[in-house]
Amino acid sequence: MTIQISRVYFDFKSKSERRDACIIAAEIQNRIRQMNPWMTYPDQAGACISRLLPPVYVDRAAEKTAVSDQRANLIVGCRQSGKSTMIWHRIGGFAPNVLFLNMEDPLLRSGLASPVELAELARKDYTFVEALFKANAESAWNIP
């Protein structure tokens, strides 16, 4: 039997292999729900995201950069320089239609082996998403 998870096809010789792959896929979906509590409680999305922002926010020059819904934006900088804070500040208005993925999570790293798989997962299972925030992508795909 062949099972497709995103674009990856697994050929299984036994029922236990098939079961294990289904369990992993379910665990990835559960982890995504844990990282995105507003998916379960959309009416609390604003409160969830506001907890990720400091009480006083300093605007950054990079925020004036135009954002396109047809292109990805890569934010790079030193550790602890406010990259994630800036992103949360910019995409907070899209709540609850935000999908956050922290690619430092080993389960997500193992289940989403390439950017193509991530894009397909988002298109197939998360059609409501208007903003996708993928943190620590370099951890997942060995970006220098």
N, C-alpha and C positions, 0 to 999 in steps of 0.2 A: 504494500500500500504506500502511496506517496501523499505527503501532507505538505502544503505550502504555508510558510510563515513569512510574510512579506514577499520578497523575491527569492528566498532560499527554499529549495526543495529538499526534503529529507526522504530517502527511501528506507523503509523499515522492514526488517526481516521478522520482527517479533512484535507482539502486542505490547510488551513492556517498553520497548523503544518508542513506540507510538504514544503510549501513555506518558512517558517521561517528557517528550516534546510538547505535548498538550499542557502538561503541568508547568513547564517552563514558560510557555506562552501566556498562561493564566497568571503566573507570578509576575511577569513583566507588566501585564495590564494592571494588576493590583498595585505594583510599585508606582506606576504612573498615576493612579488614583490617589495614592498616599502623597505624592509630590504636588498634586493639584487638588486640594480639598474642595475648591470651588466647583469641581465637576460633580461632586456629590451634593453640595449645598450652594447652588448658584446665587441664591439671595444673600450669601455671606461673602461673596467674592471680594467686594471692596474692602471689607474688614480684614480678610486674610492677606490681601496684598499690602494693605497699609501697615501691617505688622512688619513687613520686610523693609520699610522705609524709615529713615531716621526722622526724629521730630522736626529738625531743621534741615532743609535741603538746599544745597548750593548748586545753582545752575552751572552747567559746563558748556564750554564753547562748542564741543562736539554735538550738542543737542540741536544746534541750528542746521545740522546736516539733513538734507531732504531724505525721507524714507519712502521707498517704493514698495508696493505690495507684490511686485513681480521679481524682486531681487532680495538676496540675503545681505545682511550687513554684518561685518565682522568687527568686533570691538576688541582691541588688544591694548595691553598696558601692564604696568607693574602690579604685583600682588597688592591687594588691599587699597587700590587707588580709586575705587568707587565705580568700577565698570558695571557690576550687577545692579548696584543701587540706581545708576543712571538708566539702565534698561527697564527696571521695574517702574521707575518714575515715568518713562515714556510709554510703556505698554499698559499701565494701570487702567487707562480709559477703555481698554478692550475687554476688561473683565465682564463676565466670566468666560469669555471666549479666548482664553490664553492657555497655551499648553507649555508647561515648564518641564524640562528634562535636564537633570544634573548628570552629566556623563561621567562623573567620578564614581557613580554607583556601579559596582561590579556586575550586577544583574543586567542593567541597561547596556553596559559595554559589551557583555557577551551576547545579548539578544539583538542588538542593533549594530551589526558588524560594519555597516557602511552608511554614508549619508543617503545613498539611494534607498536603502531599507527604511531609514527614518522617514524620508519623504513619502514613501509608499504607505507606511503605517499611518502617518498623519492624514493622508488623503483618504484612506480606506476606513479607518476606525474613528477618526477625530475630525469629521467634516465641519464641525461647528467652529473650528479654530480660525481666528483672525490674526493672532500673533503667536509665534512660536519662539520661545526663549530656550536655547540649548546652551547651558553653561558647561564650561570646561570641556569643550569639544576636543581640545588637544589631548586630553586624557584618553579619549575613546579611539581616535583615529591616528595617533602618532603624528600630530601636526607639530613641527618644530617651533 
